[in-house]
Amino acid sequence: MIRVVLPAHLRTLARIEGEQRFEIGGPATIAAVLDAVEARHPMLRGTIRDPATGKRRAFVRFFACERDLSHDPLDAPLPAAIANGAEPLLVVGAMAGG
């Protein structure tokens, strides 16, 4: 069971509250988690990653176990603490501006 925390604006769009839990049927990767998120909440397709390229949107970041995973390949294995549900995968809307 993988735990995912989405930013408030995406929880509002999906009409969900709090942390979400997903069963992943294969290797625990960011891509697999995002596939599960988008399957359960189709209105989120295109909000976290570009639907044409599959790449992370510029102002979305991924954090886990106090590490920034945003620039890791989406098919790289997640840390064991995420895969076993001990820690959540955080999807964060990056801040920009001056």
C-alpha positions in Angstrom: 0.0 0.0 0.0 1.5 3.3 -1.1 0.4 6.5 0.6 0.2 9.7 -1.4 -0.3 13.3 -0.3 -1.6 15.6 -3.1 -1.5 19.4 -2.9 -4.7 21.1 -1.8 -5.7 22.4 -5.2 -5.5 18.9 -6.7 -7.5 17.4 -3.8 -10.1 20.1 -4.4 -10.3 19.3 -8.1 -10.6 15.6 -7.3 -13.1 16.2 -4.5 -11.0 14.2 -2.0 -9.6 14.9 1.4 -6.4 13.9 3.1 -3.9 11.2 2.2 -4.8 8.7 -0.5 -3.7 5.0 -0.4 -3.0 2.9 -3.5 -2.2 -0.7 -4.2 0.4 -0.9 -7.0 0.4 -4.2 -8.9 4.1 -4.1 -9.9 7.3 -2.2 -9.1 6.7 0.8 -6.9 7.7 3.8 -9.1 6.5 7.3 -9.4 5.0 6.4 -12.8 3.1 3.5 -11.3 1.8 5.7 -8.5 0.7 8.4 -11.0 -1.0 5.8 -13.1 -3.0 4.7 -10.0 -3.8 8.3 -9.1 -5.1 9.1 -12.6 -7.0 5.8 -12.8 -8.9 6.5 -9.6 -9.2 10.3 -10.2 -9.4 10.8 -14.0 -9.9 14.5 -13.6 -6.3 14.8 -12.5 -5.0 13.5 -15.8 -2.7 16.2 -17.2 -2.3 18.1 -13.9 0.7 16.3 -12.6 2.4 15.1 -15.8 2.0 16.1 -19.4 -0.3 13.7 -21.1 1.6 13.8 -24.4 5.1 13.3 -23.0 4.4 11.7 -19.7 6.9 14.0 -18.1 6.4 15.8 -14.8 4.9 19.3 -15.1 7.3 22.1 -14.4 5.7 23.3 -11.2 5.1 19.9 -9.7 7.7 18.3 -7.3 7.9 14.8 -5.7 9.4 14.3 -2.2 9.9 11.1 -0.2 11.9 10.3 2.8 13.2 13.8 3.0 14.5 13.6 -0.6 13.6 15.5 -3.7 12.7 12.8 -6.3 11.5 15.4 -8.9 14.5 14.8 -11.2 14.7 11.1 -10.8 13.4 9.0 -13.7 9.7 8.3 -13.3 10.4 4.6 -13.7 13.1 4.5 -11.0 12.2 2.4 -7.9 10.8 4.4 -5.0 12.5 4.1 -1.6 11.5 1.0 0.4 9.8 3.2 3.1 7.4 4.5 0.4 6.9 1.1 -1.2 5.9 -0.5 2.1 3.7 2.5 3.2 5.8 3.6 6.1 6.3 7.1 4.5 4.1 9.0 2.1 5.0 10.2 -1.4 4.4 13.9 -1.4 3.3 15.6 -4.6 3.9 19.3 -4.1 3.1 22.3 -6.2 6.3 24.3 -6.6 6.4 28.0 -5.8 7.6 30.6 -8.2 7.7 34.3 -8.5 9.4 37.1 -6.8 
